[in-house]
Amino acid sequence: MSRIHQIAPEVATGKAQELLAAVKGKLGLVPNMTRAMANSPAVLEGYLGLSGSLSQGSLPAKTREQIALAVG
């Protein structure tokens, strides 16, 4: 089974490094999913943009987290 290589923030370069640093600054850690997305900085940037936009919605943070857990 092939696996997607995860980029460690310490060895990332360019745009991927910037984005992973932003994730770490916001969350205090870099989740595995974002490390995998860092293989394509465009994908990671799009995901972070979508996440940011969705966080501006009308649902409270607790409700959004409960929905994310139920869906996951």
Secondary structure as UniProt FT lines:
FT   TURN            9..11
FT   HELIX           14..27
FT   HELIX           32..37
FT   TURN            38..39
FT   HELIX           41..54
FT   TURN            55..56
FT   HELIX           61..71
//
